[in-house]
């Protein structure tokens, strides 16, 4: 790391007399030698919940109003083959913030309010990595990596937290969750740092309150390197929107919610511009998994892809990814390289020259790909829970036989019914995603050599990460953290 950047990132925060004296002396020396310290890169990571691949204008939506997110794509790079690491909330977020497969860090499934598990403090998060480089860090919105105080963001590298600790339908309130099993949930908490400050908050105001907190954080730390993790509660069901956006879209309530998220992104972009931070800030926008299709008409769209959230078909994993960083990423790019959510942390690690953590990443540095290179991955492995169900390598995707929930023949949500998928199954199935993104034509019988190669890749992953389908434990997986109270 250049001495100038080191000096800027690692200056002490203590107010002990004389603590800053060596920094002042070093600055004078650097100026005398003609070295002007470069400004560190800021990071803003915006994650929505259950937003589908086709839920942005830049991804083909014609009935959703997303001018700010479309501008973000036009000013940066948009990926069409980006994969959330899992098709459900908690494991997807675990992978996003650690750069590793969720099975490896012990969080393969969704955490419920009754769970005693959370992300293990032995795992290094993106926030911890950046905090140790001198960054100011904040998490705003939905966490879902453990709701006990020991598991909250303030114990995983974030200096502050404001939001709900899990999904907004995990409440006994029948107006928010018609599922009768939800009566066993506690009231939904709104948490600040590690303390509940409200119970059953007005969800119509959540996006607005998150945005206000985000802009305050940017303004407060505009002269320091910062990492803002903005994890929206929506468009996860149930949907709520503030009065300013209610009834304003062409797509009903779902469109209103997307419109408010888009406006929130625009407000954050404006705050960066106002403080001359745009050039020095990497904004990342993505979704945690595909759309919750059984909630239609209050759900998003997977576009050309099969099925949605909760499945290992493309609609469950393929979601938007936009990156904008004017100082480094040329505007107007579209990439069809296969990239993963797990790639974001190692990319930021490379850009900030962070030292290695206790465990190697499963993700890869994306900058060579952004510069026009190929995908850095030989394969991506699709897990549902601890079950390995599919693999992609190049254009080929192979499913091994498994059960899945299908939207075809499902009972859609009503005011008094949560919706029910139809249970279906697949045999061994090979698809060419380049020619058949909807996974409709099984080519396994035509390409036995490809099937054998992909099965070999799956066996390697199985031995590494485990597979509950075959009873393999996996040799390189770790446990989550659990509380006993």
Helices and strands as residue ranges (DSSP letters): H 3-9, H 21-32, E 42-48, G 57-59, H 67-74, E 77-79, E 82-83, H 89-98, E 117-118, H 126-131, E 136-141, G 149-151, G 153-155, E 160-163, G 180-184, E 189-192, E 195-199, G 203-205, H 206-220, E 226-231, H 252-274, G 278-280, E 281-287, G 293-295, H 314-317, E 321-324, E 333-335, E 339-340, H 343-352, H 367-370, E 380-384, E 387-393, E 396-399, E 402-411, E 420-426, E 429-432, H 448-465, E 481-482
